[in-house]
Amino acid sequence: MKEVDTGGARADNHLDGLNIQAFYPDHQSQLSRLARIDGQIKGITRMIEERRYCIEIVNQIKAVQSALQQVQMGVLEKHLHHCVSAAATSPDSSELSEKIEEIVQVVGKM
């Protein structure tokens, strides 16, 4: 089984003794978008099974990609407002440097 990097978080929702739910921002607002995306992906699967016109399938795939980008940007925005802001006010200046490096890495993959 592949080990997942949780950024120091344990599987029991705690981070070095802190409750993750209090530490990490809430992304509940993205769940409805993800549910719609899930429905779109199931629709694409049906389109392929039904041998629908290629361009119709590609258009639906592009719509899913766009929707995922919106979720990605929403999570990133929350990260900036919550996690990076907290690091900026931390007495440990290395925390902000770490957050900036994380953002540089993730933006480089976009």
C-alpha positions as CSV (number, residue, x, y, z in Angstrom):
1,M,0.0,0.0,0.0
2,K,1.4,3.4,-1.0
3,E,2.1,5.8,1.9
4,V,0.4,9.2,1.5
5,D,2.2,12.4,2.5
6,T,-0.1,14.1,5.0
7,G,2.2,16.9,5.7
8,G,2.8,15.6,9.2
9,A,-0.8,14.7,9.9
10,R,-1.6,11.3,11.3
11,A,-4.5,9.3,10.0
12,D,-6.4,9.8,13.2
13,N,-7.0,13.5,12.4
14,H,-4.3,14.8,14.7
15,L,-1.2,16.8,13.9
16,D,1.4,16.5,16.6
17,G,-1.4,16.5,19.2
18,L,-3.5,19.2,17.5
19,N,-6.9,18.4,16.1
20,I,-6.6,18.7,12.3
21,Q,-10.2,20.0,12.1
22,A,-9.1,23.0,14.1
23,F,-5.8,23.3,12.4
24,Y,-6.7,23.0,8.7
25,P,-9.2,25.1,6.9
26,D,-12.7,23.8,6.0
27,H,-13.2,22.9,2.4
28,Q,-16.8,21.8,2.7
29,S,-17.9,24.4,0.2
30,Q,-16.1,22.4,-2.5
31,L,-18.1,19.2,-1.9
32,S,-21.1,20.3,-4.0
33,R,-18.7,21.1,-6.9
34,L,-17.0,17.7,-6.5
35,A,-20.4,16.0,-6.5
36,R,-21.2,17.7,-9.8
37,I,-17.8,16.7,-11.2
38,D,-18.5,13.1,-10.1
39,G,-21.8,13.2,-12.0
40,Q,-20.0,14.7,-15.1
41,I,-17.4,11.9,-15.0
42,K,-20.1,9.3,-14.8
43,G,-21.8,11.0,-17.8
44,I,-18.5,10.8,-19.8
45,T,-18.3,7.1,-19.0
46,R,-21.8,6.6,-20.3
47,M,-21.0,8.6,-23.4
48,I,-18.0,6.4,-24.1
49,E,-20.0,3.2,-23.5
50,E,-22.7,4.5,-25.8
51,R,-20.0,5.4,-28.4
52,R,-21.1,9.0,-28.6
53,Y,-19.5,11.5,-31.0
54,C,-15.8,12.2,-30.1
55,I,-16.1,15.9,-29.9
56,E,-19.1,15.7,-27.5
57,I,-16.9,13.6,-25.2
58,V,-14.0,15.9,-25.5
59,N,-16.2,18.9,-24.7
60,Q,-17.4,17.1,-21.5
61,I,-13.9,16.3,-20.5
62,K,-12.9,20.0,-20.9
63,A,-15.9,20.9,-18.7
64,V,-14.6,18.5,-16.0
65,Q,-11.1,19.9,-16.3
66,S,-12.4,23.5,-15.9
67,A,-14.6,22.5,-12.9
68,L,-11.6,20.8,-11.3
69,Q,-9.5,23.9,-11.8
70,Q,-12.2,25.9,-10.0
71,V,-12.0,23.5,-7.0
72,Q,-8.2,23.7,-7.1
73,M,-8.3,27.5,-7.1
74,G,-10.8,27.5,-4.2
75,V,-8.6,25.2,-2.1
76,L,-5.5,27.3,-3.0
77,E,-7.3,30.5,-2.1
78,K,-8.3,29.1,1.3
79,H,-4.7,27.9,1.8
80,L,-3.4,31.4,1.2
81,H,-6.0,33.1,3.5
82,H,-5.7,30.5,6.3
83,C,-2.4,28.6,6.2
84,V,-0.1,31.2,4.7
85,S,-1.6,34.0,6.7
86,A,-1.1,32.0,9.9
87,A,2.5,31.3,8.9
88,A,3.1,35.0,8.2
89,T,2.2,35.9,11.8
90,S,4.1,32.9,13.3
91,P,7.1,33.8,15.5
92,D,8.9,31.0,13.5
93,S,9.9,32.7,10.2
94,S,10.7,29.3,8.7
95,E,7.0,28.5,8.6
96,L,6.4,31.3,6.1
97,S,9.3,30.2,4.0
98,E,8.0,26.6,3.9
99,K,4.5,27.8,2.9
100,I,6.0,29.9,0.1
101,E,8.1,27.0,-1.2
102,E,4.9,24.8,-1.1
103,I,3.1,27.3,-3.3
104,V,6.0,27.7,-5.7
105,Q,6.1,23.9,-6.1
106,V,2.3,23.5,-6.6
107,V,2.1,26.4,-9.0
108,G,4.9,24.9,-11.0
109,K,2.8,21.8,-11.5
110,M,-0.2,23.8,-12.7
